[in-house]
Structure formats: structure tokens, C-alpha cells
Amino acid sequence: NCDMIKELIRVIFSQIDRYFPFHGRERRDYRGSSVEPQQHHDADEAEKSLSRSELLKKHQQRPTGKKSHCCSDCGKRFNSSSNLKIHQRIHTGEKSYGCDQCGKSFTTSSNLTMHQRTHTGEKSFSCDQCGKSFTTSSYLTIHQRTHTGENPYGCDHCGKRFILLQTLKSHQRIHSGEKPFGCDQCGTSFSQLSTLIGHQRVHIGEKPFSCDQCGKGFTTSSCLTIHQRIHTGEKPYGCDQCGKSFTQLSNLIVHQRTHTGEKPYSCDHCGKSFTTSSCLTIHQRTHTGEKPYGCDHCGKSFIGLQTLKSHQRIHTGEKPFSCDQCEKSFTTSSCLTKHQRTHTGEKCYGCNQCGKKYSDKRSLIKHQKIHGVVS
């Protein structure tokens, strides 16, 4: 019986040690040392007080939602000093985290980790609805909203809603006209940083994203993704009014404006309106005379990059756009589209004076001169 009692006491004390470590330490110290119990109690209380103090300090450093940390360069506010420090690297140009495979540097370790997955091909986050994989959990969350239809971010100017906060911020610049990202080589400004980065690669000739099917290089990963749909034939963005499908969302949005008549971008020189900001930018160069894109074959300059690319095909003889019905090839996608209407009989340009329809815009403009309309 004594042995059983001793064993029971041993088990009880072992459980006390496990769940009440301070109590256990007091007991062991008291039994195994000549120091007075009160001294140990005071030391333990001091240690516990210090631990509480450290925890309080750490807690106080956590973001509270209040943006009390202000950037001295631009005035932007942040809810923690660590977020402010990361932001300030935009101004200082500091990029402490370098990729050991390609040498590219980043402002944060998380951005480096995400970049390294472009080398390894790792996509650890999979959608349980369609199986599509992503490099980050945030990309997966954004993608999942395409299934749920969730658009949590709303514009307070026009009520339009978006699946991504950054997309909302970019959209709001349409209303404000803000273009905070300027190219230091040609002075062109952009509403999005990613657009500026892609644009700057035009100047330096950098094309870090290559197609594994044809080897063609691109300035951005999104341009590569869109290009790859030429090979796969994928057109995931469909118009709910006419059923026409597109390889990218921006093309669908622009197309839908042909149904609504919306032209949200106006020239402050002549008042002419356009369906896209890029069309407005190119148009404004007709007023300024600016031609930032030069041909390295003949020196001729152009107001738009796409116009330069089309021109360069005169020198190279390249005709990358082929008709799937007669295999005739063209230098531009617009020439291909115009040609395809000879097969379909589609006439999408209608005269608002008499209703007569044409397969291309140029023919419509020529016709409208009969009515005295000058575009």
C-alpha cells in the first residue's frame, strides 16, 4: 500500500510539473536547495513580472489599426514601424534581398520568396474548385473570388466593385486623373507601378519572361500568360451581350464599351473621348508632337509602341497573325480581324445618320463624309 501511495504521489507531482511549471519549480527548488522558500518565491515573481513586461512591450508594438507612423518623404501613413520601414525602401531604393539564381533584388524577404517560385515552378496553393495552382495564398484567395462572385472593394465615386483592393485603387485614379508613376527616361506617367515597370523594359530591351513553346520573350508575366493563350486557344473572358470571347479581361472591358457607348477618357485639349486611357495617351501625342518610339532599322519615330511594332514587321517580313479559315497571314491583329469579317460577313460599324453598316471603321468614316460628318 505504501508503494502504491508513493507511486500515486509521484504521478500527481509529475502532472503538476507538466501543467503548472512555476509551481513545480518552486517545489523542486525548495526541496533540493538550502535557499529559503521566500527568496525563491520573490525571484519567481520577478521573473514572471519581467515576462509580462516583455509580452506587454511586444503587444504594444503590434499594429492597432491606427496609422500613427508617417513617411517623411511622401506623407503616407502606416499602422506599424516595420511597415513604414518597408515602404521607405521605395524612396531609398534599398533592396536587401537578392535572388541567388538571377541576381534580382527585392525590398522584402516575402517578395524574394515569391519571386524564387518563378525559378522553381512551385505553386503550393491549389483551388479546390478548379484545381488551378498559385504561388501565394493571397493569389489563391483572389482567384477564388472568380468562383464565388465576391467583389468586396467598392468605388465611392461610381459604385463599381472589385475583387482586389489594388484594382480598386488603380480604378480610382481614373476619377482623380492621378498618374504617380513616372518614367525617368521619357517622362511618360502611369497610374500603376506594374505598368511603369513593364514600360521601362521597352527602353532597356529586357524581356525576362519567355514562352516555352515558341521562345518569344515578354516584359511582364501577364503579357506572357496572355501570349500563351495564342497557343492554347483559350479565351476565358466572354461578353454577356454578344458572346464574343477574349484572351484578356481588359480587351473584354474595352469591347463592352462598343455596346454601351462609354468613352470615359477625355482629351483636355480638344475634348475628344476614348474607350481606353492608352488610346487617350496616344491621341494626346498628336497635340504635343511627341513620338517616343523609334525604329532601330530606319530611324522613323512613332507615337505608339504598337505602331512601331507593326512598322518593324515591314523590315522583318513577320506576319504573326494567321486566319484559321484560309491561312492568310497579317502583320497586325486588327488587319486579321478586318479580314476575318470577309468570311463571317460581320459589319459592326454602323452609320448613326442612315444606319448603313460596314465591316471596318475606315469605310464608315469615308461613308459619313457624304452626310458631312468629319471624325
C-alpha positions as CSV (number, residue, x, y, z in Angstrom):
1,N,0.0,0.0,0.0
2,C,2.9,2.4,0.9
3,D,4.4,1.7,-2.5
4,M,1.1,2.4,-4.3
5,I,0.8,5.7,-2.4
6,K,4.3,6.8,-3.2
7,E,3.7,6.0,-6.9
8,L,0.4,7.9,-6.8
9,I,2.2,11.0,-5.3
10,R,5.0,10.7,-7.9
11,V,2.4,10.7,-10.7
12,I,0.5,13.7,-9.2
13,F,3.7,15.8,-8.9
14,S,4.7,14.9,-12.5
15,Q,1.3,16.2,-13.7
16,I,1.7,19.4,-11.6
17,D,5.2,19.9,-13.2
18,R,3.6,19.5,-16.6
19,Y,0.7,21.9,-16.2
20,F,1.9,24.2,-13.5
21,P,5.7,24.7,-14.3
22,F,6.1,27.6,-11.8
23,H,4.5,25.6,-9.0
24,G,6.7,22.6,-9.9
25,R,9.9,24.7,-9.9
26,E,9.1,26.2,-6.5
27,R,8.6,22.7,-5.1
28,R,11.8,21.3,-6.6
29,D,13.9,24.3,-5.6
30,Y,12.6,24.3,-2.1
31,R,13.2,20.6,-1.7
32,G,16.5,20.4,-3.4
33,S,18.2,23.6,-2.1
34,S,19.2,25.3,1.2
35,V,17.8,28.6,0.0
36,E,14.8,29.9,1.8
37,P,11.4,29.4,0.1
38,Q,10.5,33.1,0.3
39,Q,13.7,34.0,-1.7
40,H,12.7,31.6,-4.4
41,H,9.2,33.0,-4.4
42,D,10.5,36.6,-4.8
43,A,12.8,35.5,-7.7
44,D,10.0,33.7,-9.4
45,E,7.6,36.6,-9.1
46,A,10.3,38.9,-10.5
47,E,10.8,36.6,-13.5
48,K,7.0,36.4,-14.1
49,S,6.8,40.2,-13.9
50,L,9.6,40.5,-16.4
51,S,7.9,38.1,-18.8
52,R,4.7,40.0,-18.5
53,S,6.6,43.3,-19.2
54,E,8.2,41.8,-22.3
55,L,4.9,40.5,-23.6
56,L,3.2,43.9,-23.0
57,K,6.0,45.6,-24.9
58,K,5.7,43.1,-27.8
59,H,1.9,43.6,-27.8
60,Q,2.2,47.3,-27.8
61,Q,4.4,47.1,-30.9
62,R,1.7,45.2,-32.8
63,P,-0.4,47.1,-35.4
64,T,-3.5,48.6,-33.8
65,G,-5.3,49.7,-37.0
66,K,-4.3,53.4,-36.1
67,K,-1.9,54.7,-38.7
68,S,0.5,56.6,-36.4
69,H,3.7,56.1,-38.4
70,C,4.2,58.7,-41.1
71,C,6.6,58.7,-44.0
72,S,8.7,61.9,-44.0
73,D,9.2,61.7,-47.8
74,C,5.6,61.4,-49.1
75,G,3.4,61.7,-46.0
76,K,1.9,58.2,-46.4
77,R,0.8,56.7,-43.0
78,F,1.2,53.2,-41.6
79,N,0.0,51.2,-38.6
80,S,3.4,49.9,-37.6
81,S,7.1,51.0,-37.8
82,S,8.0,47.8,-39.6
83,N,5.6,48.6,-42.5
84,L,6.9,52.2,-42.6
85,K,10.5,50.9,-42.9
86,I,9.5,48.6,-45.8
87,H,7.7,51.5,-47.5
88,Q,10.7,53.8,-47.1
89,R,12.8,51.5,-49.3
90,I,10.7,52.7,-52.2
91,H,12.3,56.1,-51.7
92,T,15.8,55.0,-50.8
93,G,15.9,52.3,-53.5
94,E,17.2,49.8,-50.9
95,K,16.7,46.2,-52.0
96,S,18.4,44.0,-49.4
97,Y,17.1,40.6,-50.5
98,G,18.8,39.2,-53.6
99,C,17.9,36.1,-55.7
100,D,20.9,33.8,-55.9
101,Q,19.8,32.5,-59.3
102,C,19.3,35.6,-61.4
103,G,20.6,38.4,-59.1
104,K,17.3,40.3,-59.0
105,S,16.8,42.2,-55.7
106,F,13.7,42.9,-53.6
107,T,12.7,45.2,-50.7
108,T,11.2,42.3,-48.6
109,S,12.1,38.7,-48.0
110,S,8.5,37.7,-48.8
111,N,8.8,39.3,-52.3
112,L,12.1,37.4,-52.8
113,T,10.4,34.1,-51.7
114,M,7.6,34.7,-54.1
115,H,10.0,35.5,-57.0
116,Q,12.1,32.4,-56.4
117,R,9.0,30.3,-57.2
118,T,9.2,31.6,-60.8
119,H,12.5,29.6,-61.0
120,T,11.4,26.5,-59.1
121,G,7.9,26.5,-60.6
122,E,6.5,25.8,-57.2
123,K,2.8,26.5,-56.8
124,S,1.8,25.3,-53.4
125,F,-1.7,26.8,-53.2
126,S,-4.5,25.0,-55.2
127,C,-8.1,25.9,-55.8
128,D,-10.4,23.2,-54.6
129,Q,-13.0,24.1,-57.3
130,C,-11.0,24.0,-60.5
131,G,-7.6,22.7,-59.4
132,K,-5.6,25.8,-60.6
133,S,-2.4,26.4,-58.6
134,F,-0.8,29.6,-57.4
135,T,2.5,30.7,-55.9
136,T,0.9,32.5,-52.9
137,S,-2.2,32.1,-50.7
138,S,-3.2,35.7,-51.5
139,Y,-3.3,34.9,-55.2
140,L,-5.4,31.8,-54.5
141,T,-7.8,33.9,-52.4
142,I,-8.2,36.5,-55.2
143,H,-8.7,33.7,-57.7
144,Q,-11.4,32.0,-55.6
145,R,-13.5,35.2,-55.8
146,T,-13.9,34.4,-59.5
147,H,-15.9,31.4,-58.5
148,T,-17.8,33.0,-55.6
149,G,-18.5,36.3,-57.4
150,E,-17.3,38.2,-54.4
151,N,-16.3,41.8,-55.1
152,P,-15.5,43.2,-51.6
153,Y,-14.0,46.5,-52.7
154,G,-16.4,49.3,-53.9
155,C,-15.6,52.6,-55.6
156,D,-17.2,55.5,-53.7
157,H,-17.3,57.6,-56.9
158,C,-19.3,55.3,-59.2
159,G,-20.2,52.2,-57.1
160,K,-18.2,49.8,-59.3
161,R,-16.9,46.8,-57.3
162,F,-13.6,44.9,-57.5
163,I,-12.2,41.6,-56.2
164,L,-8.8,43.2,-55.3
165,L,-8.0,46.4,-53.3
166,Q,-5.2,47.3,-55.6
167,T,-7.5,47.1,-58.6
168,L,-9.9,49.5,-56.8
169,K,-7.0,51.9,-56.1
170,S,-6.0,51.8,-59.8
171,H,-9.6,52.3,-60.9
172,Q,-10.0,55.4,-58.6
173,R,-7.1,57.0,-60.5
174,I,-9.5,57.2,-63.5
175,H,-11.6,59.6,-61.5
176,S,-8.7,61.5,-60.0
177,G,-6.5,61.5,-63.1
178,E,-3.6,60.7,-60.9
179,K,-0.5,59.1,-62.5
180,P,2.0,58.9,-59.8
181,F,4.5,56.6,-61.5
182,G,6.7,58.4,-64.0
183,C,9.4,57.0,-66.4
184,D,12.7,58.8,-65.8
185,Q,13.8,58.2,-69.4
186,C,10.9,59.6,-71.4
187,G,8.7,61.2,-68.8
188,T,5.6,59.1,-69.5
189,S,3.5,58.7,-66.4
190,F,1.3,55.7,-65.4
191,S,-1.4,55.0,-62.9
192,Q,0.1,51.7,-61.9
193,L,3.6,50.8,-60.8
194,S,3.5,47.5,-62.7
195,T,2.7,49.3,-65.9
196,L,5.7,51.6,-65.4
197,I,8.0,48.6,-64.8
198,G,6.7,46.9,-67.9
199,H,7.2,50.2,-69.9
200,Q,10.8,50.7,-68.6
201,R,11.7,47.3,-70.1
202,V,10.8,48.7,-73.5
203,H,13.7,51.2,-73.1
204,I,16.3,48.7,-71.9
205,G,15.1,45.8,-74.1
206,E,14.7,43.5,-71.1
207,K,12.2,40.6,-71.7
208,P,12.7,38.2,-68.7
209,F,9.6,36.1,-69.4
210,S,9.9,33.5,-72.2
211,C,7.3,31.3,-73.8
212,D,8.3,27.6,-73.5
213,Q,6.5,26.8,-76.8
214,C,8.0,29.4,-79.2
215,G,10.7,31.1,-77.2
216,K,9.2,34.6,-77.6
217,G,10.2,37.0,-74.7
218,F,7.9,39.4,-72.8
219,T,8.4,42.3,-70.4
220,T,5.8,41.0,-67.9
221,S,4.5,37.7,-66.7
222,S,0.9,38.8,-67.5
223,C,2.0,39.5,-71.1
224,L,3.4,36.0,-71.3
225,T,0.2,34.5,-69.9
226,I,-1.9,36.3,-72.5
227,H,0.5,35.3,-75.3
228,Q,0.4,31.6,-74.3
229,R,-3.4,31.7,-75.0
230,I,-2.5,32.1,-78.7
231,H,-1.1,28.5,-78.5
232,T,-3.8,27.1,-76.3
233,G,-6.7,29.0,-78.0
234,E,-8.0,29.9,-74.5
235,K,-10.4,32.9,-74.4
236,P,-11.7,32.9,-70.8
237,Y,-13.4,36.3,-70.9
238,G,-16.8,36.3,-72.7
239,C,-19.2,39.2,-73.5
240,D,-22.6,38.5,-72.0
241,Q,-24.3,40.6,-74.7
242,C,-22.9,39.1,-77.9
243,G,-21.0,36.1,-76.7
244,K,-17.6,37.2,-78.2
245,S,-14.7,35.9,-76.2
246,F,-11.3,37.5,-75.4
247,T,-7.9,36.4,-74.2
248,Q,-7.7,39.1,-71.5
249,L,-10.1,40.9,-69.3
250,S,-9.1,44.4,-70.4
251,N,-10.0,43.6,-74.0
252,L,-13.4,42.4,-72.9
253,I,-14.0,45.7,-70.9
254,V,-13.0,47.8,-73.9
255,H,-15.2,45.6,-76.2
256,Q,-18.2,46.1,-73.9
257,R,-17.9,49.8,-74.4
258,T,-18.9,49.3,-78.0
259,H,-22.3,48.1,-76.7
260,T,-22.6,50.8,-74.0
261,G,-21.0,53.7,-76.0
262,E,-19.0,54.6,-72.9
263,K,-15.8,56.6,-73.5
264,P,-14.5,57.6,-70.1
265,Y,-11.2,59.1,-71.1
266,S,-11.4,62.7,-72.5
267,C,-8.7,64.9,-74.0
268,D,-8.2,68.2,-72.2
269,H,-7.0,69.8,-75.4
270,C,-9.9,69.1,-77.8
271,G,-12.5,67.2,-75.7
272,K,-12.4,64.1,-77.8
273,S,-13.2,61.0,-75.8
274,F,-11.7,57.5,-75.9
275,T,-12.6,54.0,-74.6
276,T,-9.1,53.4,-73.0
277,S,-6.5,55.5,-71.3
278,S,-3.8,54.2,-73.7
279,C,-5.8,55.5,-76.7
280,L,-6.1,58.9,-75.0
281,T,-2.3,59.0,-74.2
282,I,-1.5,58.2,-77.9
283,H,-4.0,60.8,-79.1
284,Q,-2.6,63.5,-76.8
285,R,0.8,63.0,-78.6
286,T,-0.9,64.4,-81.8
287,H,-1.2,67.7,-79.9
288,T,2.3,67.6,-78.3
289,G,4.1,66.1,-81.4
290,E,5.8,63.6,-79.1
291,K,7.0,60.4,-80.8
292,P,8.8,58.4,-78.2
293,Y,9.2,55.1,-80.1
294,G,11.9,55.0,-82.7
295,C,12.7,52.3,-85.3
296,D,16.3,51.0,-85.0
297,H,16.2,50.0,-88.7
298,C,15.3,53.2,-90.4
299,G,15.1,55.8,-87.6
300,K,11.4,56.6,-88.1
301,S,9.5,57.5,-84.9
302,F,6.0,56.7,-83.8
303,I,3.5,57.9,-81.2
304,G,2.6,54.4,-80.1
305,L,4.6,51.3,-79.3
306,Q,2.1,49.1,-81.2
307,T,2.5,51.3,-84.3
308,L,6.3,50.9,-84.1
309,K,6.0,47.1,-83.8
310,S,3.7,46.9,-86.8
311,H,6.1,49.1,-88.7
312,Q,9.1,46.9,-87.8
313,R,7.4,44.0,-89.5
314,I,7.9,45.8,-92.8
315,H,11.6,45.3,-92.2
316,T,11.4,41.7,-90.8
317,G,8.6,40.4,-93.1
318,E,7.0,38.9,-90.0
319,K,3.2,38.2,-90.2
320,P,2.3,36.5,-86.9
321,F,-1.5,36.7,-87.2
322,S,-3.0,33.9,-89.4
323,C,-6.5,33.3,-90.5
324,D,-7.8,29.9,-89.3
325,Q,-10.1,29.7,-92.3
326,C,-7.8,30.5,-95.3
327,E,-4.4,30.6,-93.6
328,K,-3.7,34.1,-94.9
329,S,-1.3,36.0,-92.6
330,F,-1.2,39.6,-91.5
331,T,1.2,42.0,-89.7
332,T,-1.4,43.1,-87.1
333,S,-4.3,41.6,-85.2
334,S,-6.5,44.4,-86.4
335,C,-5.8,43.5,-90.1
336,L,-6.6,39.9,-89.3
337,T,-9.9,40.8,-87.6
338,K,-10.8,43.0,-90.5
339,H,-10.0,40.2,-92.9
340,Q,-12.0,37.6,-90.9
341,R,-15.1,39.7,-91.5
342,T,-14.9,38.8,-95.2
343,H,-15.6,35.2,-94.1
344,T,-18.2,35.9,-91.4
345,G,-20.0,38.8,-93.2
346,E,-20.0,40.8,-89.9
347,K,-20.5,44.5,-90.3
348,C,-20.1,46.0,-86.8
349,Y,-19.6,49.7,-87.8
350,G,-23.0,51.4,-88.3
351,C,-23.7,54.9,-89.5
352,N,-25.7,56.9,-87.0
353,Q,-27.2,59.0,-89.8
354,C,-28.7,56.4,-92.1
355,G,-28.0,53.0,-90.4
356,K,-25.8,51.6,-93.2
357,K,-23.2,49.1,-91.8
358,Y,-19.6,48.4,-92.7
359,S,-17.0,45.8,-91.8
360,D,-14.3,48.3,-90.9
361,K,-14.1,51.7,-89.3
362,R,-12.2,53.4,-92.2
363,S,-15.1,52.6,-94.6
364,L,-17.6,54.0,-92.2
365,I,-15.6,57.3,-91.8
366,K,-15.4,57.5,-95.6
367,H,-19.1,57.0,-95.9
368,Q,-20.0,59.5,-93.2
369,K,-18.4,62.3,-95.3
370,I,-21.5,62.0,-97.5
371,H,-23.5,63.3,-94.6
372,G,-21.0,66.0,-93.8
373,V,-19.7,64.2,-90.7
374,V,-16.0,64.7,-90.1
375,S,-14.3,62.5,-87.5
